[in-house]
Amino acid sequence: MNLLQTWLIIGVPGVATAMGLFAGRSKLRAWFGYGVLAALVVLFATVPGDPISAALVGLLAVAYLATGRGTAKDDEYLEHHQARESLTTTPSQT
């Protein structure tokens, strides 16, 4: 299998799966996403051809980690539906 076939058969679906796992702010899904990206890095490092593919997938993993996906920053992040108190006139129950 050459590099193009590997990207089309495994790489593109793998990256799409990882991106889906990073949607939202779930720590567990984020760690599964990192696992998928790590497996892709290992795969592309072992496929004969250009090692830049492994570096690109690794760069994607570093970018997600830099944004705080799957880290303690996710605990502090409020989704839009959790931060709606400023849009209502009802007094807070907390």
C-alpha positions in Angstrom: 0.0 0.0 0.0 1.4 3.4 -0.9 1.1 6.7 0.9 -1.9 7.9 -1.1 -3.9 4.7 -0.6 -3.1 4.9 3.1 -4.4 8.4 3.4 -7.5 7.6 1.4 -8.4 4.3 3.2 -7.2 5.0 6.8 -5.9 8.6 7.2 -9.0 10.6 6.1 -11.5 8.5 8.0 -9.2 8.4 11.0 -8.7 12.2 11.1 -12.5 12.7 10.6 -13.2 10.3 13.5 -10.7 12.1 15.8 -12.2 15.5 14.9 -15.6 14.1 15.8 -14.3 12.9 19.1 -12.9 16.4 19.9 -16.3 18.0 19.3 -17.7 19.3 22.6 -15.7 19.4 25.8 -15.8 15.8 27.0 -12.5 14.7 28.5 -13.1 11.0 27.9 -13.8 11.6 24.2 -10.9 13.9 23.9 -8.5 11.2 25.2 -10.0 8.7 22.7 -9.3 11.3 20.1 -5.7 11.6 21.2 -5.5 7.8 21.0 -6.8 7.8 17.4 -4.3 10.5 16.4 -1.4 8.7 18.1 -2.3 5.5 16.2 -2.3 7.5 13.0 1.1 8.9 13.7 2.5 5.5 14.3 0.8 4.2 11.2 2.1 7.0 9.0 5.6 6.7 10.5 5.8 3.1 9.4 4.3 3.4 5.9 7.0 3.7 3.4 7.0 7.1 1.8 7.0 10.6 3.1 7.4 11.0 6.9 5.8 14.4 6.7 2.3 12.7 6.9 3.1 11.5 10.5 4.3 15.0 11.4 1.0 16.6 10.0 -1.1 14.2 12.1 1.1 14.9 15.2 0.8 18.6 14.6 -3.0 18.2 14.6 -2.7 16.5 18.0 -0.5 19.3 19.4 -3.0 21.9 18.2 -5.8 20.2 20.0 -3.7 19.9 23.1 -2.8 23.6 22.9 -6.5 24.5 22.9 -7.0 22.6 26.1 -9.0 19.7 24.8 -9.1 16.9 27.4 -7.2 19.0 30.0 -8.2 20.8 33.2 -9.2 23.8 31.0 -12.3 21.8 30.0 -13.6 21.9 33.6 -13.6 25.7 33.5 -15.1 26.1 30.1 -18.9 26.8 29.9 -20.9 25.8 26.9 -23.3 28.4 25.5 -26.3 26.7 27.2 -24.5 26.7 30.6 -23.8 30.4 30.5 -27.3 31.7 29.8 -28.0 33.3 33.2 -27.0 36.7 31.8 -29.8 36.4 29.3 -32.6 35.9 31.7 -34.4 38.1 34.2 -35.1 35.1 36.6 -33.0 35.3 39.7 -30.3 32.7 40.1 -31.1 29.7 42.3 -27.5 29.2 43.4 
